Each structure stands twice: as structure tokens, then as C-alpha cells.
């Protein structure tokens, strides 16, 4: 387990450094050229770095072992801290929208040259690489934090493309599009934040973790001695799924044998579905002649 979290920490640290590089490039050239949309996009990229720091703090909590106060472990802290990333996105979106609206009424003439386009194209290339790498690793490691952070970076790619459109518009003589694109960027950021909240709330509010319960029932019914199973429920994170169910066995079966069947069911489920960490089974007698 600790190896799992060390790998996530390493990924977050690499991406943190890359995000700071991207943010610095955009902010410096944005301020030099007085291009508001580029500067706004730079602060969006800076928030990517801040979200990496939030992620590292979340991983520090979620990697703690089981204790008396947390008998099911601390893994949901990773999901909880992903909401911190969403909150950061909403705050940045508000500030950018406010700046964009202000400059609609009090416009500033940006100065755009070929360096502005080069900076944006390089940073987009870096972001695409970061997003694909982080999402792939997050899916493989079943990490809410990495997947949420990759969505953050994906939003950064779209906003950066919007900035390039704004730069072209400015060169063509339409500087008014600069604050308009800034407002559009804030909308992209809000959307990313909402997606993170939706995904985290499903886990924190115990939404169904495995939609196809037939997959579970098929496994259980293949265990020797099981007559039927029903009331199957699942919840938890993608890498920490809890299952509870009712299982029927022969009414004349001794308690010791029924207990062995419970162990067999739990072991088989965990073998077939490695993401399952806990299985709670309620044994019921199945009377002969009853369906």
C-alpha cells in the first residue's frame, strides 16, 4: 500500500514542477505583453500547481494505516481533498470572470508578437503530455486525486487554445476579444470544478460502486453450498469497494460449514475483483421446497 502512495506522490511532484514551469512562462509573457487572457491562463496553470500541493497533502492523510478511529482506513481523505481542488478552481474562476468583466468596460490594449504564440504552443504541448500521463496513471492506480488533477489540466489545455484564438483576434485588430476569452476561460474552469465535485460526491455519499451486480451474484452462486444471493449493495472508491449481501444456504447446514462458505465467498470475490476490500455477508436459511 505504501508503495502505491509513494508512486502517486512521485507523479504529483513531477507534474507540480511542470505546472510551475508552464505557469511562469504564461504569466511572465502575459504581463510583459499586457495580454489579460494569457495572464489569466497563467494563473489557471498556477492553480494546477496549487492543486498538486493539495494532492500531496491529501495523499499524506489517505496513506495512513487503519487505526481505532478509522477501522476502514483513511482512503476517502484522497477523495475529500479532491474537493479542495474544486474549491480552488471556483475561486480562480470567480476572480478571472471579475477581471474580464472589468476590462470589458475599461479595456487595455495588449501587445502581441510571435513570442506570445511560441509560449502558448509550447505550454499546450507540455500540458497535453501532462494530462495524458496523469490520467493514465490515475486510472491505473485508481487515484481520485490524479484523475481530478488531470481534469484540471485538461481544462487548462482548452483555455490555452482559447487564448491563442484571442491572440489571433488581437493581431487582427479586435482587442475586445481578450476580456471575452478571459470570461470564457472562467466558465471552462467552473465546469472542471463541477465535474470534480460530482465524482467526489458519488464516493462520499456512497453511490453504487459496481453497477452490474450480476457480476457479483455469478461469482457467489459458483461457490459450493450457496443456494441463492440477493440484496447486493456496493459502495466506496474505485480502489476500495465494500460489498454487503444476503446469501442463502441449506437450512440444515451447521454453523461451522456456513462460516466456511462466507470465507470462500469473500476470498473468491476479492480474487475475481481485486478492487474489493471488504465483503459483509448475511447468511439466511433456504427451506427445502421454497424458491
C-alpha positions in Angstrom: 0.0 0.0 0.0 2.8 2.5 0.9 4.4 1.7 -2.5 1.1 2.6 -4.1 1.1 6.0 -2.4 4.8 6.7 -3.0 4.2 6.3 -6.7 1.3 8.8 -6.6 3.5 11.3 -4.6 6.2 10.9 -7.2 3.8 11.6 -10.1 2.4 14.6 -8.3 5.8 16.1 -7.7 6.9 15.7 -11.3 3.6 17.3 -12.5 4.0 20.1 -9.9 7.3 21.2 -11.4 6.0 21.1 -15.0 2.9 23.1 -14.0 5.1 25.8 -12.3 7.2 26.0 -15.5 4.1 26.4 -17.7 2.5 29.0 -15.3 5.7 31.1 -15.0 6.0 31.2 -18.8 2.4 32.4 -19.4 2.3 34.9 -16.5 5.7 36.5 -17.4 4.9 36.9 -21.1 1.3 37.8 -20.3 2.3 40.7 -18.0 5.1 41.8 -20.5 2.6 42.0 -23.4 -0.3 43.2 -21.2 -2.4 40.3 -22.6 -5.0 39.6 -20.0 -6.2 36.3 -21.3 -2.6 34.9 -21.4 -2.0 36.1 -17.8 -5.3 34.6 -16.7 -4.4 31.3 -18.3 -1.1 31.5 -16.5 -2.8 31.9 -13.1 -5.0 28.9 -14.1 -1.9 26.9 -14.7 -0.6 28.2 -11.3 -3.7 26.7 -9.8 -2.7 23.4 -11.3 0.5 23.6 -9.2 -1.6 24.5 -6.1 -3.8 21.5 -6.7 -0.8 19.3 -6.8 0.2 20.6 -3.4 -3.4 19.9 -2.1 -3.0 16.4 -3.7 0.3 15.8 -1.8 -1.4 16.8 1.5 -4.4 14.6 0.7 -2.1 11.6 0.0 -0.3 12.2 3.3 -3.6 11.7 5.1 -5.0 8.9 3.0 -1.8 6.8 3.2 -2.2 6.4 7.0 -2.8 2.8 8.1 -6.0 1.6 9.8 -6.4 2.8 13.4 -9.1 2.7 16.2 -10.8 5.9 14.9 -10.7 4.8 11.2 -11.3 1.0 11.1 -12.0 1.2 7.4 -8.8 3.1 6.7 -8.1 6.7 5.5 -8.5 6.3 1.7 -11.5 8.7 1.5 -9.3 11.5 2.5 -7.9 11.5 -1.0 -11.5 11.9 -2.3 -12.2 14.7 0.3 -9.1 16.6 -0.7 -10.0 16.4 -4.4 -12.9 18.7 -3.4 -10.2 21.2 -2.3 -9.0 21.3 -5.9 -12.6 22.0 -7.0 -12.9 24.8 -4.5 -9.6 26.3 -5.7 -11.0 26.2 -9.3 -14.2 28.0 -8.3 -12.2 30.8 -6.6 -9.9 31.3 -9.6 -12.9 31.3 -12.0 -14.6 34.0 -9.9 -11.6 36.2 -9.9 -11.0 35.8 -13.7 -14.6 36.5 -14.5 -14.4 39.6 -12.4 -11.3 40.8 -14.2 -12.7 40.0 -17.6 -15.9 42.0 -16.9 -13.9 44.9 -15.6 -11.8 45.1 -18.7 -14.9 45.0 -20.9 -15.7 48.4 -19.6 -12.1 49.6 -19.1 -10.2 48.0 -22.0 -6.4 47.6 -22.1 -4.6 47.4 -25.4 -2.4 44.2 -25.4 0.9 43.9 -27.3 1.2 40.6 -29.1 4.1 39.3 -31.1 5.4 35.9 -32.3 6.9 35.1 -28.9 3.4 35.1 -27.4 2.3 32.4 -29.8 5.5 30.3 -29.3 5.0 30.4 -25.5 1.4 29.3 -25.8 2.2 26.5 -28.2 5.0 25.1 -26.1 2.9 25.2 -22.9 0.0 23.5 -24.7 2.3 20.7 -25.7 3.6 20.3 -22.2 0.0 20.3 -20.8 -1.2 17.6 -23.3 1.7 15.4 -22.2 1.0 16.0 -18.5 -2.8 15.4 -18.9 -2.4 12.1 -20.8 0.3 10.8 -18.4 -1.6 11.8 -15.2 -5.0 10.4 -16.4 -3.4 7.1 -17.4 -1.6 6.8 -14.1 -4.7 7.8 -12.2 -6.8 5.2 -13.9 -4.2 2.6 -13.4 -3.7 3.4 -9.7 -7.4 4.1 -9.1 -6.5 7.5 -7.7 -9.2 10.1 -7.4 -6.6 12.8 -6.8 -4.6 12.1 -10.1 -7.8 11.8 -12.2 -9.2 15.0 -10.7 -5.9 16.8 -11.3 -5.8 15.5 -14.9 -9.2 17.0 -15.5 -7.8 20.3 -14.1 -5.0 20.1 -16.7 -7.4 19.2 -19.5 -9.3 22.4 -18.8 -6.0 24.2 -19.0 -5.5 22.9 -22.5 -8.9 24.2 -23.7 -8.4 27.5 -22.1 -4.9 27.8 -23.7 -6.5 27.2 -27.1 -8.9 30.0 -26.3 -6.0 32.3 -25.5 -4.4 31.5 -28.9 -7.7 32.5 -30.6 -7.7 35.7 -28.6 -4.1 36.4 -29.6 -5.1 36.0 -33.3 -8.1 38.3 -32.8 -5.8 40.9 -31.2 -3.4 40.8 -34.1 -6.4 41.2 -36.5 -7.4 44.3 -34.6 -10.1 43.0 -32.2 -8.6 43.5 -28.7 -12.1 43.4 -27.1 -12.0 39.6 -27.5 -9.2 39.4 -24.9 -11.5 40.0 -21.9 -14.3 38.0 -23.5 -11.9 35.0 -23.8 -11.0 35.6 -20.1 -14.6 35.2 -19.2 -14.9 32.1 -21.3 -11.8 30.6 -19.5 -13.6 31.2 -16.2 -16.6 29.2 -17.5 -14.3 26.3 -18.5 -12.7 26.3 -15.0 -16.2 26.2 -13.3 -17.1 23.2 -15.5 -14.0 21.4 -14.4 -14.7 22.1 -10.8 -18.3 20.8 -11.1 -17.1 17.6 -12.7 -14.7 17.0 -9.8 -17.4 17.7 -7.2 -19.8 15.3 -9.0 -17.2 12.5 -9.0 -16.2 13.0 -5.4 -19.8 13.3 -4.1 -20.6 9.9 -5.6 -18.0 8.3 -3.4 -18.6 10.3 -0.3 -22.3 9.8 -0.5 -22.0 6.1 -1.0 -23.2 5.8 -4.6 -23.2 2.4 -6.2 -19.6 1.3 -6.9 -20.4 -1.7 -9.1 -23.4 -1.1 -11.3 -23.6 -4.7 -12.7 -24.4 -6.7 -9.5 -24.9 -9.8 -11.7 -21.1 -9.9 -11.9 -21.1 -10.4 -8.2 -24.0 -12.8 -8.0 -22.5 -15.0 -10.7 -19.3 -15.3 -8.6 -21.2 -16.1 -5.4 -23.5 -18.7 -7.0 -20.5 -20.6 -8.2 -19.3 -21.1 -4.6 -20.2 -24.6 -3.4 -23.0 -24.7 -0.9 -24.6 -21.4 -1.9 -28.3 -21.7 -2.9 -29.1 -18.1 -3.7 -28.0 -14.5 -3.1 -29.8 -11.2 -3.1 -29.8 -7.6 -1.6 -26.3 -7.0 -3.1 -25.1 -3.5 -2.3 -21.8 -1.8 -3.2 -20.1 1.5 -2.2 -16.7 3.1 -1.9 -13.8 4.3 -4.0 -12.8 2.5 -7.3 -9.8 1.0 -5.4 -11.6 0.4 -2.1 -15.0 -1.2 -2.8 -17.2 -2.5 0.0 -19.9 -5.1 -0.7 -22.7 -6.4 1.5 -25.2 -9.1 0.6 -27.6 -11.8 1.8 -26.7 -15.4 1.0 -28.9 -18.4 1.3 -27.6 -21.8 2.3 -29.3 -25.1 3.2 -31.3 -24.7 6.4 -29.8 -27.8 7.9 -26.2 -26.7 7.3 -24.1 -26.5 10.5 -22.9 -23.0 11.5 -19.3 -24.1 11.0 -19.9 -25.0 7.4 -21.9 -21.8 6.8 -19.0 -19.9 8.2 -16.6 -21.6 5.8 -18.8 -20.7 2.9 -18.6 -17.0 4.0 -14.8 -17.1 3.9 -14.9 -18.9 0.5 -17.3 -16.2 -0.9 -15.1 -13.3 0.4 -11.9 -14.9 -0.9 -13.4 -15.6 -4.4 -14.8 -12.1 -4.8 -11.5 -10.4 -3.8 -9.7 -12.7 -6.2 -12.1 -12.0 -9.1 -12.5 -8.3 -8.3 -9.2 -7.1 -6.8 -10.6 -3.6 -6.1 -12.9 -5.1 -3.4 -11.5 -4.6 0.1 -14.4 -5.7 2.3 -17.3 -8.2 2.0 -20.1 -8.4 4.6 -22.3 -11.5 4.3 -25.6 -12.1 6.0 -26.4 -15.8 6.0 -30.0 -16.9 5.6 -31.5 -20.4 5.7 -33.2 -21.7 2.5 -36.0 -24.0 3.3 -36.4 -27.0 1.0 -39.2 -26.6 -1.5 -39.0 -22.8 -1.3 -37.8 -20.7 -4.3 
